[in-house]
Amino acid sequence: MGMTINKMTVKKALAAHSWVGLVCAGLLYLICVTGTVLVLYEEWQRIEQPGIPEMNSIEPEAIQRAVETVLASEGVQAPTTHLHVHLPTDALPRTTITTDTQAVHVDANGAVVSPEENAWAEFLLALHYRLNLPAVIGMTIVGIMGAMMLSLSLSGVLAHPRIFRDAFTLRARRRDQAALADWHNRLAVWTLPFGIAIALTGSMIGLYYVSGYGMAATAYEGDTEAVTTAIFGDEEKVTSDPARLPSVVPVLGYMEERYPAVEPYYVILHDPGTTGQHMQVIAEHPQRLIFGEYYNFDGEGRFLNTVGMADGTTGQQLAASSYNLHFGNYGGLPVKLAYIVFGALLSVIVATGLYIWFAKEQRKGRPRTMTRAAWNGLIVGTPAMLVITLLLRLTLGNGVPFEAVFWLGLAACMVVAVFRSKARSTVLQRRQEVSLAE
């Protein structure tokens, strides 16, 4: 005897299926929009704090003075375990020192001038990178969305055999569903290489934890730290005995003398003030897609080795290249502008893809009125809430709860759109009833 399912259960299942699809498409749209805005990550930091001293370079002695000043201000009960010095770059010509407890800007003489206040840029980064969720959960979801985007890109090509031949032909010039489908398909072709690159690198970055656990289980006997060590190098053993602070002067001098072709942009002090302290310099390699190479030094400033991002295994170089390829951190402003254009087009492709599905459902006699209304609210609400949170940052300062404002505001946009759609449907229904009664 076959199992029968009543119509109401089927209807509820179809509605649940629609909302699950809406959530997945909405997350993909959100990731595309925020990724497009995030291309200007350094520029947003400069907009948030326009009065910070900027410089093309800074002397090693000034860096050392700044490091000593910042470390002297740290609490003795919980000394910092890592101190990061961001050196001036073309994209962000500022010197910033970050510890476990604080982040400050310094001037060209090494004097601390202001706390770092770029809460909106950091909110934007966390929104795109992990949807403001805990790292493991959020990055995994974003990675899955990247894999879904890659699948959609490839399956879309396979599902339309004529898509390349008709890449520059529009069958319909009217503002109807055929024209919308045409534009969706053409934009998908024009952005295909970019979309595949972004989706592939995004899934690689987002699924770092999942792939790391998998590699640990199959190749490293469950040791997840061994996976990280194989790519980014080993972390030295920590000893808490006090020691004289290390000096970055000989380290940067060595880099200038032995590696003049590279461009250091980060100096990291591990466990400063202890006998286990050591230093790293991250340097960019011009004409390479890698984000940089790690140059390791001991606590006395003696060179030890490099990690291998520039000349190590293929896996290391691939991992080091995925970040710049995904975020557009290479080639300067022209590349950033190109990423903004293509990122905006990807957002349009995602948005129109669901509108095409709504139209198909309408033709089949299954109008998704409420789902479409919610989608309208999300399409408009996502960029609107980004603008609103930025304006709040510029007018009210660094202490605005951006995450709560954004997500509650986005939810409100979707709810308002649904209620407006319901009200409109009710009005139309009453008019029809009145017309029939007459």
N, C-alpha and C positions, 0 to 999 in steps of 0.2 A: 504494500500500500504506500503510495507516494505521499510525501509530506506536502501539505497545502499551507500557503501563507496568505493571510487576508490582505486586502488592498491597502488598508491603513498602515500595516507593517511595512509593506513595500514602499509606500509613500514616505514614511518616516526614514527608511533606509536610504532612499534616493536623496532626501533632504540632507541627511547626515553626510552622504557621499559628496554632495555639492559643497557643503561647508568645509569638509576636509580639503577638498580641492582648492577652495578659496583661501584657506589658511596657507597651504603650500605655495600657491601662486603669489599670495600677499607677501610672504617671507622672501620669495625670490625677487619680487618687485622692490621691496624695502632694501634688500642687500644691493641691488643694482643702483638704486638712487643714492644710497649712502656712500657706496663705493665711488660713484661719480663725484660727489661732493668732497670725499676724502682725498681725492687726487691733490687738492690744494691744502693738504694738512699743515705744511710749514707756513703757508701764507695765512691760514686762519690763526695760527699762533701769533704772527706778527700783527694781525688786526686786533686780536684780543689785548695785546700789550704793546701799543705803538711807541711808547717812550723809552724802551729798553736800549742801552748802548749797543751799537752794532759795529762790526769790524771785519776786515778781510782775513786777519790772522791775529794771533796773540803769542807773545814770547813765552817760552817754557818757564822762565823765572816767574812771570806773572801768574801762570797756572799754578805753580808750586805755592806761591803766596796765598792764592785763593783756596787751594786744597787745605793748607794748614789752618786758615781762618775758619773754614767750614767744619773741619774735624774738631777744632777747639770748642766750637759751639755745641757739639753733640753731647748728649748725656753720658756720664761715666758709668751709669748702671747698665745701660744697654747700648754699647758702642755699635756703630754701623758695621755691617759685614761686607757691604759693597759701596763703593763711591764711583760714580760715573761722571766723567767730564765730557760734555758735548763741545767739540771744537767748532769754530765758525766754518760754515759751508756756503756755497753759492745759494742754496735754497733757504738756509736759515743762518744768516751771518751773526750769530750770537754765541756767547760762551755761557754754558749753564752747567751747574754742578748739582747732582742728585745723589742723595743718600737714602738709607732706609726710612728716614723720618722727615726729610725736607728736600726742597729743590729751590735753588737760588740762581739769579743771573749775576754775572760779574762783568766789570768793565775791562778795558784793555790793560789796566794796571794791576788787575787781580783783586780789586776791591769789590766786596759784595754790595750790590746796589738795590736789589729788590727780590722778593720771593717770586717764583715762577707761578703765574696765574693763567693757565690755559685750560680751564675746566671744560669749556665747550668743545675744544678740539679733542680732548681726551674722551669726553662723552661720545662724540662722533666716532672716534676710533673704536671704542668699546661697542657701540651700536652696530657698526659694520662687522667687526671682527667676531663678536660673540653675542650679539643681540642683547647686551647688558646683562647677560646671564653669567653664572659661574663658568670659568674657562672651559672645563671639560665638556659640560653640557652644551654651552653656547657654540663653541668652536665645532663640535661634532655636528650640530644642527646645520650650521653654515656650510660645513664640508659636504653634508648630504645634499644641500641645496645646490652646491657647485656641481656635484655629480649629476643631479637631476637636470641642471642647465646644459651640461655636456650631452646628456642623453637626448634632450629635446632638440638640441642643435643638429645632432647627427641623424636622429629619426625624422626630423623635418625635411632634411635633404633627401633621405631615402623614400619618404612618402610622396615627394613631388619630383618625379623624374625629369620634368621639363623646367625645373626651377632655375638652373643655370642658363639655359638657352633663352628663357624669358626674363632674365635678370633686369633688363632695361626696357621692358615692354609692359605697359599698363593696359589691361583689357578694358577697364572701366575708368572713366574720368569723372563720373558722377560721385556725389557724396553718399554712397550706399554701401551695403555689406560687401559687394564684389570688389569695390574700390578699396575698402578697408583690408580685405584679405590680400589683395594685390600688394598694397603697401607693406603689410606685415611680412609677406614672403620676400619681397624685394629687399627690404631692410635687413632681413635675416641673411640673405645672400651677401649683401654688401659688407656686413659686419661679421661674417662667418669666421674668418681667421682670428679676429680679435675675440669673438665670443668663445671660441674653443680654447684659446690661450688663457683667458680669464677664468673660465669654468674649470679647466684642468688644474691650473695653479691654485685656484681657490679651494678646490676639493683636496688638493695635496696639503695645503696649509691647515685647512679646517679639520681634516681627519688625521692630524698629526698624532693625537692621543690614541685613536683607534688603531692606526697603522703601527704606532710604536709598541702598543701592547701585543699586537699580532706578531711583529718581528721578534719581540722579546720571548714570546712563547715558543716560536718555531726555531729561532736561531741563537738565542742567548740564554736558554734555560730559565726563562721567566724574569731575567734581570733587565728591567726597564732602563736603569741608569746606563747600562752597557750600550743600549741603542743610542742614547744621547751622546755618550762619549765617542762612539764610532763616527758621529757626524761633526760634533762641535768640540771635541777634545775633552780631556779629563780635568776634573776640578781637584786642585791640590788639597791634601789633608790639612785640616785646620788645627792649629795649636793656639791656645789662648794666652801664652806667656807674653808679657809686654815687650815691645821692641821699638827702636827709633823709627819714626815715620819714614817711608820710602820717598825718594825724590824722582819726579817725572822728568827732570832736566836731562840726565844722561840717557834716559829712554828715548825721548824725542830727538835728542842729538844723534843717537845711534840710527834712528829711523831716517833722519835727513841724510846721514852720511852713507849708510849701506843700502837704503831703499829710496833713492831720490825720485823715482818715477811714480811712487804710490802717494796717496793723499790721506794721511791720518785724519779721522774725524771723531774718534772716540778713544778715551783713555779710561780704563777700568782698574781700580785698586781693590783687590780682594783682601778682606780681613786686615785693613790698614792698622798699624800700631801693634801687631802681634808678630811672633816669630814665624808664623805660617803665611805672612803676607807675600803677595806676588802681584804682578801687573800685566795687563794686556793692552795692546793698541789694536784698534780695528781701523784698517786703512782701505780706502777705495782704490780699485785698480782701473784706471781709465781704459776705455775701449773694451771692458769686460762687463758682462751682465750680472756677475756676482755682487752681493751687497757689500762684500769686503772680505779681507783675510784677517785672521787673528794672529798677532805677533806676541808671543809669550816672553815675559821677563821675570826674573826672580826679584826678591825684596831688595837686592842691592843694585838693581838696574842692569843686570847681566842678561844678555839675550839667551833664550833657551831654544825655542823652535817656533814653527808655525803650525797651525791646525791642519791646513790642507784644503781650505776652501778654494784657493786659486789653482793648486796643482795636485790635489789629492785624488781620491777615487772619483769615478764618474758620479756615484751617488752623492758624494759631498758637494761637488760642483753643481749638480742639478738642484740639490736642496738650496744651495746658496744663491742660485739664479732665480728661483721661483718667486722670491719676495719682490724684487725689482720689476720683474715681468708682470706681476699681478698688480702692483700699485703704481706703475709708471714712474719709478724713481730713477730714471736714466734719460739722458738726452736733453735735459733742461726743459725750458718752458714750451718749446714746440711739441715735445712728446706729451707733456701734461695737457696741452690744449687738445691734442688728438685723442687722448684718453677720455677727456671730458665729453667730446663730441660723440665718440663711439659708446661711451657709457650711457649717455642720454638716449642714444638710439636703442641700446639694449633694453632700457627701461620702457621705451615706447613699444618695443616688440613684445615684452611680457604683458604689458597692459592691453594691447590690441588682441593678443592671443586669446585672452579670456572673453573679450567682447565678441570675437568670432564664435566662440563656443556658446555664448548666450544666444546669439542669433540662430545658431543651428538648433538649439533646444526650443527656441520660440517657434521655428518652422515645424518642429515635430509635435507641437501642441503641449510642450512642457515649459512654459515661461518661468524663468527663475527671477521673478520680480524682486524679491527681498535680497537674494544673493547678489544680484546685479547692483542694487542700491548700496549694499554694503561695500561692494567693490568700487563703486563711484566714490564713496566716502574715503576709502583707503587711498585711491589714486590721487585725489586732491589733498587729502589730509597729511600724507607723508611729507611732501615738500613744504606744505604750509606749516606744519609743526617744526620742521627744521628751521624755517625762517623765524618763527615765533620764539623758539628757544635761543637762537642767535641774538635776536633783538633784546630779549630779556637779559642775556649776558652783557650786552653792550650798554644797557641802561641801568640794570640793577647790580651788576658786579658778578663776582666769581662764585657766590654762595647759593645760586639758584639750583633747586633740585631738578636738574635737567631730565633725568630718567623718568621721574614721576610726571613731570609736565608733558613730556613727549608722549608717553604711552597712554596716559589718561586722556590727553588731548586727541590722540589718534582714535582711541576708542569712542570718544564723544563725536568725532566727525562721522564715524561709521554709524553710530546709533542715530544721529540726527538725519543722516541720509536715508536710513531705513524708515524712520517715522515720517519723513517727508514723502517718501514713496507710498507708504500706507495711506497717508492723508490724501494724496493725489488720486490713488486708486479708489478710495471711498467716494471722493467727489465725482469722479467719472462714472462710477457705478450708480450713484444717485441720479445723475443727469440722464443716464440711459433709462433708469426706471421711470423717471418723470416723462421722458420722451415716449416710452412705450405706453404709459398711462394715458397720454393725450391722444 
